[in-house]
Amino acid sequence: MYISKLSIRNFRNFRNVSLNFNKGVNTIIGENGCGKTNLFHAIRILVDESMPRITKLYESDFNRSIGEWAGNWIIIQIEFKELDSSEEAQSIAMHKVGTVDDFDNSKGTYSMFFRPRIDIRRILFELSEDLNASKEDLEKVLAGISLNDYETVFAGRGNVDFSDDTSYSKYVGDFDSIIFPDPDNEQTDVYGVKMYGISIPNEFACTFAKALRDVESDLRSYRDNPLLNLLRDKEKNISIDKKVEIEEQVTVLNNNISNLDEVKAVSTGISQSIKETVGETYAPNVNIKSELPAEMEKLLQSLKLWVGDSDEEDHEGRLWELSLGGANLIYLSLKLLEFEKIKKENKIANFILIEEPEAHIHTHIQKTLFQKLDNQKTQIFISTHSTHISSVSAIGSMNILGKGRKRTEVYDPANNLDDKNVIKLERYLDANRTNLLFAKGVILVEGDAEHILIPTLIKKVLGVTLDELGISLINIGSTGFENLAQLFHEDRVKRNCSILTDNDISIVELPDPLIGDSEYEKSCRQSEISGKLRKEKLDEYCKENIFVKPFYAKHTFEVDFLMADNTVEIISTVEKEYKKDVDKKRIEKLLKDKDIAISGKEVLRLAEKFGKGWFAIMVSENIDNITIIPDYILDAIVFSCHNFNNGTLLSIARYRAKSLIDRHFSDDNTDYENLLKELNSCGTQSEAIQYFKSKLPDDVLTKLIDRINA
């Protein structure tokens, strides 16, 4: 038996989401603040017996994107598969749709509803029956609802997914149309059956290891201390005779300590001081006694872990002396050992939830931990923002959480992909490339030159990094774009992915093929034919997918960079790398030639001579704020980036103005100091951005803004 699906409605980060899970290890990945902890909390409400059964929720627990919370429901549903024949498992077996007395014994559901009490729901139903009811009437009813009018209900066997908007409107209520269901119609096939006489969470073995940050504090806790829980379990195995013997020894030890002359002397001194202060009549009797606990359970509570690093076998110390990573590893090991104890109690299902194991744990340990945890008899959920864990996790067992406005979206990266394509993706996603799973947008490139130069271009010209924009730049190397681009789709990860590649149009005018080509022309023609076929194929591949879009250099990256009026950057590179003046002058003349057949051929020769990657590194050292970003790269950035809000644009505007004070073109007479001053004095961000555009209509930022607004 395992959790196959989790649906959440209106709970904290989640407006309406569904997550699919598999047996074994499941990974939930996402950036900080996207709701990984809240998702685990939702699961634990339904399956963790250590959670309070009376679930107290507050206004702040409703998702903010719904606006008015009153009248809405919070719903958490879990679907199970492969139920066994036990009475406990069959108590949640699903009704088949439309047939109350017919069951699908292999599947089950268990749900929590936080909803208005039946009297409130009756009022809403009666209002919906009134043909003259208005929005104002509904608002009056909702305004009178408080949390005291809500109830928490747990039910099994329901067969409706309330994360679906249509189902929610039908069975909870349509607030826009003022249509609400009759609460006296129980519809147990929809909402499920209330569980009487059985506590479903008690039938599960569930262990939760929270984000590992303060191990020492957790191991001092009475309730949540995994070491103490393990020791309590072992206490019942200690023989009565042994317990009595130890307890008697503790009693003797307490007496010996209390009767020490030094202790007696302090006790006598305190008594004498009190008597001298208040007199014999009012002075209390004072004694000092040792109170080492004589009860076995309390003695076990006093036990502490002593630990040492593996490279110092002869030394052990208290936990706080150990490295933070080592302490966290010990805590996690204790939680897993605690789980093994619980699992032996013949529960109907076993779950482990591990929150961000990467916190303070070395990357090699992260990978080893993940691979060791895979156990088919136990379902494991790991939340992470570690690329090392995500790189060794199966795409088919992964859910990605992405932050939206007031709500979190869930992406299933393997949805509707066949096994062959899933395997390709899993082989390709190493620790570096899994960055794209955490990004707001992605740009795919196929060469080292683009991978090296584009981040430098953005940083030096715009004053922001790709990371600040939420863009992950991925070099696919010789692998086809399709292998990674298939991730970004309406069915899978709904994030924009730009593809940057060369169109390879010949830089020389090609003669009629019947006349015959020179070797160089032949090479150019072949590249152009290949580029045309590649473009046709890529355009066709992206045609029906709104999340993937190709952008082409007309010729090649190096040629288009040069033709964007970046001759100075290339010449500066030549001057540093060549020693002979005659060579420098010859190359400079070629690069400055207005004929692309000449200048383009020379820049390609240089890239070939030094190697494209190394040449890009050399050129990157000469990029500054007045370097021109080629248009097709700007287009790709705008498509991939959703972080160009007014705050970001104003930050770029200030950077541009400030950097242009010190370095601008010689024929540029703009007063950039005054421009910066005026920008800072504008009343709003929008006004400042418009002012910048009006003063610098040809600036790269103005081009960027025009593309954003197009």
Secondary structure, 3 states (H helix, E strand, C coil): CEEEEEEEEEECCEEEEEEECCCCEEEEEECCCCCHHHHHHHHHHHHCCCCCCCCCCCHHHECHHHCCCCCCCEEEEEEEECCCCCHHHHCCEEEECCEEEEEEEEEEEEEEEEEECHHHHHHHHHHHHCCCCCHHHHHHHHHCCCHHHEEEEEEECCCCCCCCHHHHHHHCCECCCCECCCCCCCCHHHHCEECCCCCHHHHEEEEEECCCCCHHHHCCCCCCCHHHHHHHHHHCCCCHHHHHHHHHHHHHHHHHHHCCHHHHHHHHHHHHHHHHHHCCCCCCCCCCCCCCCCCHHHHHHCCCCEECCCCCCCCCEEHHHCCHHHHHHHHHHHHHHHHHHHHCCCCCEEEEEEECCCCCCCHHHHHHHHHHHCCCCCEEEEEECCHHHHHHCCHHHEEEEEECCCCEEEECCCCCCCHHHHHHHHHHCCCCHHHHHCCCEEEEECCHHHHHHHHHHHHHHHCCCCCCCCEEEEECCCCCHHHHHCCECCCCECCEEEEEEECCCCCCCCCCCCCCCCHHHHHHHHHHHHHHHHHHHHHHHHCCCCCEEEEEECCCHHHHHHHCCCHHHHHHHHHHHCCCHHHHHHHHHHHHCCCHHHHHHHHHHHHHHHCHHHHHHHHHCCCCCCCCCCHHHHHHHHHHCCCCCHHHHHHHHHHHHHHHHHCCCCCCCCCHHHHHHHHHHCCCHHHHHHHHHHHCCCCHHHHHHHHHHC
